[in-house]
Amino acid sequence: MAVLPPEASFEEFVAYTRGLRGDVGIAELQDLWLWRQKLLTVKINAGTGIQSLLPDDEKGLTNSERERKTFAEAKSQGRNIEKLPEKATF
């Protein structure tokens, strides 16, 4: 049996569930239906919003990889880069 589509009705869900698990009580079916509705609203944030703001050659890099890239570019241009201490006081 195929996977139940997200837009399936409660009646289709009941038929699908009973096809998989046999005779299931209506109270359990209602609980499963509510759980299914909650799961269908879950959204995953992969952080692609921030990544889309970066230049093309920096997309997909971690912060430390971007830092190393920036440091290497500055050194190749002849600039002398010194890191600040972790807790700099100004």
Helices and strands as residue ranges (DSSP letters): H 10-21, H 26-40, H 48-51, G 56-58, H 63-76
